[in-house]
Structure formats: C-alpha cells, structure tokens
Amino acid sequence: MEKTKRPLVLISVMLAMFVSAVEATIVSTAMPSIAAELGGFSKYSWVFSAYLLMSTVTVLLYGKLSDIFGRKRIFAVGMLLFLLGSLLCGLATSMDELIFYRFVQGLGAGAVMPIATTIVGDIYTREERAKIQGYLSSVWGISAVTGPAIGGVLVVTIGWEYVFWVNLPLGILSLLGVLLFLKEPVNKQKPVIDYTGAILLMVSLSTMLYLLVEGGVAFDWLSVQSVILLLASSVFVVLFVIVERKAIDPIMPFEIWRNKTILYANLVSLATGVILIGISSYLPTYVTGVMEQPAAIAGFTLTAMSIGWPLASFFSGRLLLKIGYFKTSITGGAFLVLGTLLFVLMQPSFGPLWAALSSFCIGIGMGLTSTAFIVSIQAAVSYEQRGSATASNMFMRNLGSTIGVALLGSILNSSLLRFFADNSQDYSLSSINNLLSQNTRVEMPIESLKFLQQALANSLDNVYLVTAFFAIVSFGLIFGLRGEKGVKSHVK
C-alpha cells in the first residue's frame, strides 16, 4: 500500500485548523458591520449560536463516524459542508439567511477540528506527537492573532462578505491535500453508531438554546413558553443520560467523568467557554458602537486576547513542571477574574487600550487553564480513553460557548428593552444598528446618539457582570483539583 506523505498531510491539517480557528475571531470583528447592513440586531447572538450549536452537537458524532468510515471520507464531508456554508454566508441578504447559512457552516465545522487532530494522532508516533502538537498550537495562536486584524481589514476595504469567502481557497487546498496524500488502512469493523444519543443531545441543546436566546425578548422568563421549553429540555437531557448508559458505544462515555481531574477540569471549561464567547462576541460591539472606533481598532482589542492566549500556553508547559497542575490552573483562574473585573469597570472614556488590556488578561487566563487541563486530562487516563477524555473537554468548552452566547445575548437584548422602557423612550432593538456604522452615526441627532450609546454601554455592563460571575465560579471550581497529582507526577 502506498505510504502517507506525512509533511503534505501535516500542512493540509494545519490549513484546516487555521480555517476553523480563524472563523471564531474574524466573524466577531465583522459583526457590527454585518448588523449595520443587514439589520436585525435582536438576532445578533443567533449568528454565533447557530454555528456553535451545530459544531458542538456534531463534534462527538463525527469522531465516531471517522472511526467507522475513515478519516478522509468524514473530513471531506465536513469540509465541503463548511465551505458551502462559508460561500452562502457571504451571499446572505438578511440576518435570517445568515443565521441559516451559519447552521450549515457549523454542521461542517464539527468535523474539521477534531478529525484534523485525530489524523495527526494516526500518522505520528507517540514520541513525535509532542513536537507536532507544538506546530498545531502555533497555528491556533497565529490564526487567533491574525483573525481580528484580517477581519477588520476586509470589512473596511472590500466588504464583510470576504470574511466568509477567505475560507474557500484555504479550505479547498486543505481538502485536496488530505484526499490525495493521506493513505488509510481498510477498516473492516462495524461498530454501533449512537444516533439516538446524538439526536437527543441535539434536541435538548436546541430547546435550551432557544429558551436562553428568546427568553425575556420574544416571551417573558416567567411564562408558559419558558416553562414548556425548560421542561422539554430537561426531559431530553434525562433521556440522553439513560440512552448513553445503555449504549454499546456511547457518544458520551460517562465513566471517564468519575475521574476527579476530568470532572473539575471539564466543569471549569464549561464556565470559561461562557467567558470566552462573551468577550469575543460583544467586545467589538462595545468598541465600535460606544467608543466609536473603526472595525480595525475593534479587531485590535480582540487581538490582545489572542496574543495573551498562545503566549500563556507557551509558558504553561514550563509552569506545569515547575509549580504543578493546581498552581498553574489557579494562576490562570486569577487572570480570568482580573480580566472580567476590568471589563466590568470599563467606561467609554477609558478608550480601546483599556479594552485591549482587559482582553489580554482574559487571554493569559485561557492560555494557562486550557493547556493545563488538556495535558492533565490526557495524563490522567489510559491511552484507550485519551481520545474520549480530550473530546469531552473540547465538547464542554464548546457547550459553554453555545450556552453563553445565547444567555448573554438574551441578557443584552432584555437589558436594552428595559432601559428604553425605564426612560420612556420608544426605541426598538434595531435602533442599535445605527451605532455600528460611522455613516449612520453622523446622521443621527446628538441626543439620540448619546442615549443609545448609554443604553448599549449599560446593557453590555450587565453582560460583563455575568462573565465576571462565571470567572469567579471557575476560580472556585479549580480548588476542587487541589491535592490532585496531575501533571507534575505524569510529565517528566
């Protein structure tokens, strides 16, 4: 059998990871401009929720399918769906269309990152993986750093559509590289696919997501609709747990959660997922709409977080060996608390440098905690469980982001409506669209401009208060890891 051309496959995988990672920050920077053109600010959070929901729900299923049908086939399906979604997103003429196309994009994204990582595990030996993981981490860091900058430049030069279309040539090259140069053994096994578990998980998350996004906006929190949605989501979660306990090859193996390291690390990751999406989704809105800065400057404030993350990840490995898993994690947790509190204290007059500093602290916290968790989780389980354990941590952070963008979006929208009502002003959520573009701001009466900016700033303050709450919760959860031997005893 012809051998895999590992350098070419590695380059293809790195391209796939770049495309997948850059999508998170590049769209955040462009969203104020997109909302200004397409309207529908009340549906702002759905642009993120749609993508995150589909990628979160499908990540576990794609992993199982790749074991059965091979990495190449499932990677190709995922990448083609991702590229189709990217093409359609750039052609969207309304916020509703964009949200639907983001569902398609997210459906494909669920395959790209995990299977790309799995391919590296397949073609490199255990001894080689440490070096290769360094390459992959650098790709993540580079894409996170360049995403906001690229997004800002594209928006102010050729248009927000190219924020999505920039994925097309890179994704096609990545797909061709994997199809042409990766050679897989024929898999004759026929494992059972846990379709029932995947469907129940998707329905329960979708129901809860709809409640979180629309609660307080389309219907009251204390209403019949809210109760029905909450009960339905709870029932589907219970059914999911029952099915997974009986499944021969479950999509979510619960036995790994009995490990204290995995349990607490995943719970912290759930909380940090809320923080991450809260900052990356709404910071550009604050910098653009309240501080009246262009998209490039809004991108710079997010880039500060993206610089702090890989920088902290680099030093995290050394800290793990020097001071241990718990102390490294608690240091990261402290930076998350510091960063979110700086956002709570932020005033429009402080300018984008304050926002960038706050963002940088969040990046440091994410870099220290995420690296410590992944390395320690992998050290805490056997080789046979390593894939499931790593996937569970990725799933929990994605789940946190999925819940977070819905919850925080609902808080933002309901806070704006309450501010309008308290001040007896007849504004709608769509009025905020006028703040997100320099062209529309200059045409607004000064009284309306100042009032809407105050409304947006106050409402985003509520969002930042919630992220600070989750940072404090995550900091407390890290203490559950005290006494664990963790990395220091495993990594030499």
Secondary structure in CASP SS format (residue, H / E / C, confidence):
PFRMAT SS
TARGET T0000
AUTHOR 0000-0000-0000
METHOD secondary structure of the structure
MODEL  1
M C 1.00
E C 1.00
K C 1.00
T C 1.00
K C 1.00
R H 1.00
P H 1.00
L H 1.00
V H 1.00
L H 1.00
I H 1.00
S H 1.00
V H 1.00
M H 1.00
L H 1.00
A H 1.00
M H 1.00
F H 1.00
V H 1.00
S H 1.00
A H 1.00
V H 1.00
E H 1.00
A H 1.00
T H 1.00
I H 1.00
V H 1.00
S H 1.00
T H 1.00
A H 1.00
M H 1.00
P H 1.00
S H 1.00
I H 1.00
A H 1.00
A H 1.00
E H 1.00
L H 1.00
G C 1.00
G C 1.00
F H 1.00
S H 1.00
K H 1.00
Y H 1.00
S H 1.00
W H 1.00
V H 1.00
F H 1.00
S H 1.00
A H 1.00
Y H 1.00
L H 1.00
L H 1.00
M H 1.00
S H 1.00
T H 1.00
V H 1.00
T H 1.00
V H 1.00
L H 1.00
L H 1.00
Y H 1.00
G H 1.00
K H 1.00
L H 1.00
S H 1.00
D H 1.00
I H 1.00
F H 1.00
G C 1.00
R H 1.00
K H 1.00
R H 1.00
I H 1.00
F H 1.00
A H 1.00
V H 1.00
G H 1.00
M H 1.00
L H 1.00
L H 1.00
F H 1.00
L H 1.00
L H 1.00
G H 1.00
S H 1.00
L H 1.00
L H 1.00
C H 1.00
G H 1.00
L H 1.00
A C 1.00
T C 1.00
S C 1.00
M H 1.00
D H 1.00
E H 1.00
L H 1.00
I H 1.00
F H 1.00
Y H 1.00
R H 1.00
F H 1.00
V H 1.00
Q H 1.00
G H 1.00
L H 1.00
G H 1.00
A H 1.00
G H 1.00
A H 1.00
V H 1.00
M H 1.00
P H 1.00
I H 1.00
A H 1.00
T H 1.00
T H 1.00
I H 1.00
V H 1.00
G H 1.00
D H 1.00
I H 1.00
Y C 1.00
T C 1.00
R H 1.00
E H 1.00
E H 1.00
R H 1.00
A H 1.00
K H 1.00
I H 1.00
Q H 1.00
G H 1.00
Y H 1.00
L H 1.00
S H 1.00
S H 1.00
V H 1.00
W H 1.00
G H 1.00
I H 1.00
S H 1.00
A H 1.00
V H 1.00
T H 1.00
G H 1.00
P H 1.00
A H 1.00
I H 1.00
G H 1.00
G H 1.00
V H 1.00
L H 1.00
V H 1.00
V H 1.00
T H 1.00
I C 1.00
G C 1.00
W C 1.00
E H 1.00
Y H 1.00
V H 1.00
F H 1.00
W H 1.00
V C 1.00
N H 1.00
L H 1.00
P H 1.00
L H 1.00
G H 1.00
I H 1.00
L H 1.00
S H 1.00
L H 1.00
L H 1.00
G H 1.00
V H 1.00
L H 1.00
L H 1.00
F H 1.00
L C 1.00
K C 1.00
E C 1.00
P C 1.00
V C 1.00
N C 1.00
K C 1.00
Q C 1.00
K C 1.00
P C 1.00
V C 1.00
I C 1.00
D C 1.00
Y H 1.00
T H 1.00
G H 1.00
A H 1.00
I H 1.00
L H 1.00
L H 1.00
M H 1.00
V H 1.00
S H 1.00
L H 1.00
S H 1.00
T H 1.00
M H 1.00
L H 1.00
Y H 1.00
L H 1.00
L H 1.00
V H 1.00
E H 1.00
G E 1.00
G C 1.00
V C 1.00
A C 1.00
F E 1.00
D C 1.00
W C 1.00
L C 1.00
S C 1.00
V H 1.00
Q H 1.00
S H 1.00
V H 1.00
I H 1.00
L H 1.00
L H 1.00
L H 1.00
A H 1.00
S H 1.00
S H 1.00
V H 1.00
F H 1.00
V H 1.00
V H 1.00
L H 1.00
F H 1.00
V H 1.00
I H 1.00
V H 1.00
E H 1.00
R H 1.00
K H 1.00
A C 1.00
I C 1.00
D C 1.00
P C 1.00
I C 1.00
M C 1.00
P C 1.00
F H 1.00
E H 1.00
I H 1.00
W H 1.00
R H 1.00
N C 1.00
K H 1.00
T H 1.00
I H 1.00
L H 1.00
Y H 1.00
A H 1.00
N H 1.00
L H 1.00
V H 1.00
S H 1.00
L H 1.00
A H 1.00
T H 1.00
G H 1.00
V H 1.00
I H 1.00
L H 1.00
I H 1.00
G H 1.00
I H 1.00
S H 1.00
S H 1.00
Y H 1.00
L H 1.00
P H 1.00
T H 1.00
Y H 1.00
V H 1.00
T H 1.00
G H 1.00
V H 1.00
M C 1.00
E C 1.00
Q C 1.00
P C 1.00
A H 1.00
A H 1.00
I H 1.00
A H 1.00
G H 1.00
F H 1.00
T H 1.00
L H 1.00
T H 1.00
A H 1.00
M H 1.00
S H 1.00
I H 1.00
G H 1.00
W H 1.00
P H 1.00
L H 1.00
A H 1.00
S H 1.00
F H 1.00
F H 1.00
S H 1.00
G H 1.00
R H 1.00
L H 1.00
L H 1.00
L H 1.00
K H 1.00
I H 1.00
G C 1.00
Y H 1.00
F H 1.00
K H 1.00
T H 1.00
S H 1.00
I H 1.00
T H 1.00
G H 1.00
G H 1.00
A H 1.00
F H 1.00
L H 1.00
V H 1.00
L H 1.00
G H 1.00
T H 1.00
L H 1.00
L H 1.00
F H 1.00
V H 1.00
L H 1.00
M C 1.00
Q C 1.00
P H 1.00
S H 1.00
F H 1.00
G C 1.00
P H 1.00
L H 1.00
W H 1.00
A H 1.00
A H 1.00
L H 1.00
S H 1.00
S H 1.00
F H 1.00
C H 1.00
I H 1.00
G H 1.00
I H 1.00
G H 1.00
M H 1.00
G H 1.00
L H 1.00
T H 1.00
S H 1.00
T H 1.00
A H 1.00
F H 1.00
I H 1.00
V H 1.00
S H 1.00
I H 1.00
Q H 1.00
A H 1.00
A H 1.00
V C 1.00
S C 1.00
Y H 1.00
E H 1.00
Q H 1.00
R H 1.00
G H 1.00
S H 1.00
A H 1.00
T H 1.00
A H 1.00
S H 1.00
N H 1.00
M H 1.00
F H 1.00
M H 1.00
R H 1.00
N H 1.00
L H 1.00
G H 1.00
S H 1.00
T H 1.00
I H 1.00
G H 1.00
V H 1.00
A H 1.00
L H 1.00
L H 1.00
G H 1.00
S H 1.00
I H 1.00
L H 1.00
N H 1.00
S H 1.00
S H 1.00
L H 1.00
L H 1.00
R H 1.00
F H 1.00
F H 1.00
A H 1.00
D H 1.00
N C 1.00
S C 1.00
Q C 1.00
D C 1.00
Y C 1.00
S C 1.00
L H 1.00
S H 1.00
S H 1.00
I H 1.00
N H 1.00
N H 1.00
L H 1.00
L H 1.00
S C 1.00
Q H 1.00
N H 1.00
T H 1.00
R H 1.00
V C 1.00
E C 1.00
M C 1.00
P C 1.00
I H 1.00
E H 1.00
S H 1.00
L H 1.00
K H 1.00
F H 1.00
L H 1.00
Q H 1.00
Q H 1.00
A H 1.00
L H 1.00
A H 1.00
N H 1.00
S H 1.00
L H 1.00
D H 1.00
N H 1.00
V H 1.00
Y H 1.00
L H 1.00
V H 1.00
T H 1.00
A H 1.00
F H 1.00
F H 1.00
A H 1.00
I H 1.00
V H 1.00
S H 1.00
F H 1.00
G H 1.00
L H 1.00
I H 1.00
F H 1.00
G H 1.00
L H 1.00
R C 1.00
G C 1.00
E C 1.00
K C 1.00
G H 1.00
V H 1.00
K H 1.00
S H 1.00
H H 1.00
V C 1.00
K C 1.00
END
